[in-house]
Amino acid sequence: MRRGGGELETEVADRAAPVVLESADKLPDDGTLVVVSHGGTIRTTIGRLLGLEPRTWEALGGLSNCCWSVLGEGARGWRLLEHNAGSLPEPVLGDDD
């Protein structure tokens, strides 16, 4: 379903997943790829990489600000190792309380 006239989730995944796969293929052994994007793009790309049906992508949930997901590639394909991980840092208190 188009939200606000934008792309379908499957269209976003069609555009983003190949870029991630191409970039991952260029990594050295034990390399790390960091992908930064909007939460919806990350969710749909994860769903596509995991081979999930698009109707189930919502089950992954969104990403909170400043959080991340970790995927690993194994012999049987991609695995979701962490999702919506991380926490915001403690607030920094100034000297002028």
N, C-alpha and C positions, 0 to 999 in steps of 0.2 A: 504494500500500500504506500502510495506517495504521501509524504507528510509535508504540507506547505509547498507543494510543487517541486520538491527536491527529488533526488535520486531514490530509487528503490534500494532497500538494503542489499539485495542481490547485485545490483549495479555497483554499489560501493565495494562489495567484496570482489566482484569481477575486476575492478580497477586496482584495488589495493593488494590483494593476495599475490598476484603475479610479481609485483614489485618486491614484496617481502621474500618470496621464493627466489627470485633472481639475485637479490642482495645476499641471502643466506648461502646460496651456491658459491658466491665469491669469497666467503670467509675462509681463513686458514683453519686447520684443524684446531679444535678447542677455542675457536673465535667466538665472539659475542656480538650480536646485532642488536642495536637499540632502535626501536621504532617509536616515534613520538607523533601522536595524532589525537583527534577527538575520540572520546570514549565509544561513540557509536561505530566509528570506523574500526577501532580496535576490536570491539565485540564481534562485528560481522566478519572481520578478517580471521579472528580466532575460530569462529564457527566454520568458516570455509576451510581453513587449514586442518581442522580436526575432522572434516568430512561430515559434519552434522547437517541435517536437513534445515533449510532456512527457517522453517516454521518453529524450530526449537532454539534458535539463537537467543531469543529473549530469556531463556532459562539461565544463560550465563550471567545475566544481570549487567548493569553498567559499571563503569569505573568511577570511583570518587576522584576528586581533584588530587593531584600529586601522588596517585597510586599507580601500581603497575601489575602486569601479568607476566608470567614466565612460561615459555614453551620450550620444550626440548624435542629434538628429532631423534628417533630411534629406528631400529630395524623395521618396525611395523608402522612407522609414520610419526606424526606429531602427537605430543602429549601435553596436556595442560598441567603444569607443575605448581603454579601459584596463580591466583586470580584476585584482583582488587587488594593486593598486598601493600603494606607500608602504612606509615602513620605520619601525621603532620608533626613537625618539631614542636617542642615545648615553646611557649611564648617567651620572648626575650624581654626582660624587664629592664627599663632604663634607670639611670641614676636619679632622674627627676620625678620620683614617685609623687 
